[in-house]
Amino acid sequence: MWLLKRRHYPSNGYCSKCPLQGRHAPLPFIVLINFASNLIPLKELKDRMVAVQGDITTMVVDCIVNAANSSLMGGGGVDGAIHRAGGPSILEACKKIVARQGGCATGEAVITTAGNLPSQFVIHTVGPVWHGGHNHESEKLSGCYRKSLQLAKLYGCKTIAFPNISTGVYHFPKAAAAAIAVKTIADFLTDSDLPEKVYFVCFDEENFGFIQAELKKVLGS
């Protein structure tokens, strides 16, 4: 049995912590809900999680994830690369979010247009700075992946690409970060049909190796 349900999503950005807040004109969406959907088996995880090495700004997916800072105003590394490739519309959308809620907290995520990028959306999430593991860094990093996936699902994204969050200038140990990323995403996908496919886009060989090793542990191949 199917049910028609109307939802309203904001046109200029969404915060995973505060849905539908702020002053904006919402966009109506009609969503079909299938009450028998839980009878359809989810795809095997091994078909839904892939590690690649390359430039995340070139990924042709529904959304890419940006390792942003709390100001959402752009920065170095992947953050700067995404803003440069996507053009000024991404920053303009971020400014509207900042005006509404004052930035993005560590472990949270917001969504904007992707501008000139080949994807439809950019999800901006703020990873934790490594302080020796004594400041709940692991929980916050897991939150980055989980909140990003929740946003992707909410916006109907079938494909999503993640960078190696916090492993650059934030100095999160790469091996530990890979383990958290793979486990968090695998746990989410086990109970969700969206996103259908997740790409771990690694810029460097070291991160790529750690992600591959963790995928082998989880997927058993």
N, C-alpha and C positions, 0 to 999 in steps of 0.2 A: 504494500500500500504506500502511496506517495502523498505527501502533504506540501502544499505551497505555503511558504513563509517569507514575509518581507523583512529584510534587515537594512540597516542604514550604516554606511561606513563613511567616515570623513573624507573630504576631498583633498585635504592638505596635510595629511600625516596622522598617525595613530600611535598612541603609547600603549605598550603591552600592560602597563600597570593601571592606566586610567582610560578605559575605552569610552569613546564618544564624549570626552570632556572638551570644554572650550567652546568658543564661538566660531562656528563654521557651518557651511551648507552641506548637509550629509548627502551622500549619493545612495539612492535606493537600489537594492539588489533583491532579486527574487531567488530564493534558494529552494531547491527540491530536496526534501528529506525522505529517505527511504527507510521505513521502519524495519525492513527485513535486511538492511545492509550488514548487520552484525552476523548474518549467516554466510556471508561471502568471505572466504579465507583471504587474509592479506598475502601479498607477494612475499616470497622468501627474502630475508634480509640481504642475502648475498647478491641479489639482483637490484638492490636499492641503495647500496653504499659503495662508492667508488672513489679511489684516490687517484689524483692526476697531479702532474707537476707542470706549472705554467703561470700565466697571467690571469688573475680572476676577472679583470675588466673585459676580457675577450670572451668570457663564457656566455654561450647562448642558452640561457635558462630563464625561468620565470622571475627569479629574484637572486641577487647576490647579497652576501652579508659583508658589511663594512666594520672593521675593527676601529671604531671611532673613539674619540675622547668625550668627556662629559659635556664639553661646551657645544658639541655638534658643529663646530665651525671649521672643520677640516684640520689636517695636520700633516705629519710625515708618513712614510711607509705606505701601506695599502690604503690608508685613509686619504692621503694626498693624491694617490694614483686614481682612486675612484672619483674624487671631485674633479680632477683635471680631465679625465676621460668622459665623464658624464656631463660636464658643463655647468653653468651657473644655476640652472633650475634646481639642482639638488641642494645647493646651499640656500637658495631662497625658501625651499620647503623646510629645511632645517631651521631657518630663522623663525618661521611661523610656529614651529613646535616649541622653540626656546621662548618665544613671546608668550606662549600659552602655558607652559609648565616649567620653564627655567632650566632646560637641559635634560640630560639623561643620566640616571644614577648607574653606578657600577652594577653589572649583572642584569640590567634592564635592556629594553630594546624599543626602537621606534621605526616606523616605515615611511619612506618617501618615494617619489618618482625616481626613475633611473636616468632621466634626462636622455643623453645621447648614447647611453650604453645599450648593448643588444638585449639586455634583460628588461623586464617591465617595472620591477621595484628594486629599491635598495633598502635592506634592513640594517639599521645602524645599532650596534651594540657596544657597550663599554666594558672592556675586560679589566680584570684586576691587575694592579701593579704587584709584583712579587715582593713580599716582605718576610721571606723565610718560611712561609706557610703558617704564620701565627695570626693572620688577620682574615681568616675565613676565605682565603683566595680560591681554594678548590671549589667551595660551594658557589662562590660568585662566578667563577668561570663556567661551571655547569649551568648556572642560571642564564648566562649569555646564549648558550646553545639552545636550551629549552625554551626561553622566551622568544628567540628568533624563529624556532620551529612553530610555536603557537601562532605567531603573527603570519607566517607563511601559510599555515593551514587556514587561518581565518580569511585570508585573501584568496584562497583557492589555488595557491601555487603548487604545481605538480613537481617542479624541479627547483632545487636551491643549491647554491654553491657557497661554501664556507672557506675563509682563510684560516690560518693558524693563529687564533686569537691569543693575544698577550705574550707571544713567544719572541717578539722583537724587542723594542726598547723597554717593554714592561718586564722583561727578564724572567717570565714564568718558565721553569724548566721544561724543555721541549718534550721529553719522554712522558713526564707526568701530564702535561697538557694534552698530548695525543691520547693517552688513556682516558682522560676525562671526556674529551670530545667524542670519541668513538662510543664509549659506554652510554653517555647521555643521549646521543642520537639513536643508538640501537634501542634503548629503553623506550624512547618516544615512538619510534616507528613500529615497535612491537604492538602497540595499542592504537595505532593511527594509520589510516590509508593515505593520508597526505602529510607531507609531500611524498610523491611516489618514488623520487630518486634524489639522493643527496650526494653532492660532490665535495670531497675534501681537496681544495686547490692549494697545493704547496708550492711556495716560491723557491724554496731551497731544497737541496738533496737530503739534508739531515731530517727536516720535518717530514719529508715524503717517506723516508725510511721508517720513522717512528709510527706514522699513521698506518703504513702498510703492515707493520708488525702487529699493531693493535687490531687491525681488521682481521688478520689471520687468527688471532686469539678468539675473537668474538664470533667470526663466521666459520671457523674450523676448516679453513682451506687456504 
